[in-house]
Amino acid sequence: SLAPGERAELQARARMAPRWARERWPRYRALCDRLRAPAVANDADLLRLACWFLLAWLDPLLLDEPEGAAAERAALAGDIGAPLRDRLLTLHAKALARVRPAYAALAERGQVEITCSPAFHPILPLLVDVRAARRARPELPLPTEPFAAPEDARWQIERGLDRTQAAFGRRPGGMWPSEGGVSPEAAGLLAGAGLRWIATDEMVLWRSLPAGAKREELYRPWRYATPAGELFVFFRDHELSDRIGFVYSTWRPADAVADFLRHVRRIGEAHAAARRPGRAVVSVILDGENCWEQYAEDGRPFLEALYDGLEAASYVRTRTPSELLDEGVECGVLPQLHSGSWIDADFHIWAGHPEKNRAWDLLARARAALVERGASRESHPEAWEALGAAEGSDWFWWFGEDHFTADKALFDSLFRAHLQAAYERAGLPVPSWVSLPVAGLLRPGEEHHEPTAFVHPVIDGRLTRYYEWHGAGLWRFGIGGAAMHRVTPPVASSLHYGFDAEALYLRLDFAEDALPGEDAALVLEVVSPAPRRLRLAGLAQGPHWFVREEDPAGEPVGRAMIDDVLEAELPFSALGVGPEESIEMLLHIEKNGERLESLPPGQVLRLRAPGQDWDAANWSA
């Protein structure tokens, strides 16, 4: 019953397996190798692939239990089909149902301390004010739209704590803020939520202390005073944590554990030699879900060896953060708290790149719409829930070039789906920019160049002189790339755009024999700084004028001429743009009420209106 696209998706996803699973089952590895794209799986192979995939994502601990062992025996015997697939799906559901009670029981016995992150995993300091990204990197480009929502950060914290309490029957006493992201303001919100401790990376500590601080300073908690109360901060040992996260997976478990314990012992010896009071507190913190699929047997041999080693080492005592604080561990007093995360003690992974900043702009725009239209958190909770999901850090993680994923377009789409839901659940019209990707990817055959100099074209619908549009920006469209709802051949082949100090100039080159005619229209939609739509009615040869769409009988706000090409002049004042203000806009070609094309295809046309010295600063020979 699967459509071709669904079959291809299932085939691609079901080839994704942890390293240990491919090593354990050569048949699965061979099937994955044989069904690499563009190979197309038949029904039997697709079912085999799905069964092996479901088996591969059961932890080996579960494969030692009767139901898991029976499923593995069936797969190895070749008894693979729909019944095995359904058994495996049931086994996954049973395993998931065991997770929450297992953690609750461990917490009840005092073996673990349950904590959480803010609800949708946002970077708290950037939610409080995105300008916090410049504290560690003053040169970092900021989003155009201001975003400062400490109330959202507070809601994310409280929501995370409430959900954890509902799940496990106890409210966490501490928190690892998403990605270890901290700032003085975020710390105040965390303390205000009743949290006793937080944790972040050691690089944040070094940026918080005076230059020349000794290594031993890392190995104790620190007190930090906020307006909402005192907060204890644990700083992770970066090297030890990353050895587990990224290094030991390729080592023999015994060697890895010996190396780990050797490092821990040296820390304790250095602490004693420095005559520090009490014992050294070594914080080993890492994302618990990331690394194990790179280890043999999902990390089981390493973890068993590690816990055996820790239990046997007389110089080591394992403690939870709250246990240490209850025992009155010696703490330092933190004079200030640097604003940063576990990556480079800054926030460049989540802000600064044009794609990341555009995502912040869209988020700011959606939030402002809720506030301005009176859609409060109390009156429209579902809209704010969707906005909260869009505030999550992982969307920004994948924008830009820091990290690669084949699913970038999917994550882009999901981010914008949350923004769309915020508008819809608040009963607001959904802006057209929601349909456009944040990550501006050129399609095959497309070409794009930014403006480099002022242009002063003659608005006559012809190429009057050779250098008339020299220095303008250019979009050259790929084959069919401009269609939104294609019912006719492509209308436009390229778009030139440029400006002088007073006006924006557009030149639209039509595809061969594609002049739409008098019943067509060109709509210029300004997305920001203030939404507005200007309409040019009739795409036939001759003079034309832009008018405001809400006032079609009003005064013209721009002029155009169509002959060989369409050339248009629109004063920046008609677009609602001042000097050095950024503008985002779209061009729509419509006919008989139907949108034929949006230009640029799948993109927003972005530029900054020139300031007084723009031409002098951008001259070229």
Secondary structure, 3 states (H helix, E strand, C coil): CCCHHHHHHHHHHHCCCCHHHHHHCHHHHHHHHHCCCCCCCCHHHHHHHHHHHHHHCCCHHHHCCHHHHHHHHHHHCCCCCHHHHHHHHHHHHHHHHHHHHHHHHHHHCCCCCCCECCCCCCCHHHHHCHHHHHHHCCCCCCCCCCCCCHHHHHHHHHHHHHHHHHHHCCCCCEECCHHHCECHHHHHHHHHCCCCEEEEEHHHHHHHCCCCCCHHHHCCCEEEEECCEEEEEEEECHHHHHHHHHHHHHCCHHHHHHHHHHHHHHHHHHHHHCCCCCCCCCCCCCCCCCCHHHCHHHHHHHHHHHHHHHHHCCCCCCCCHHHHHHCCCCCEECCCCCCECCCCCCCCCCCCCHHHHHHHHHHHHHHHHHHHCCCCCCCCHHHHHHHHHHCCHHHHHHCCCCCCCCCHHHHHHHHHHHHHHHHHHCCCCCCHHHHCCCCCCCCCCCEEECCCCCCCCCCCCCCCCCCCCCCCEEEECCCCCCECCCCCCCCEEEEEEEECCCEEEEEEEECCCCCCEEEEEEEEEEEECCCEEEEEEEECCEEEEEEECCCCCCCCCEEEEECCCEEEEEEHHHHCCCCCCEEEEEEEEEECCEEEEEECCCCCEEEECCCCCHHHHCCCC
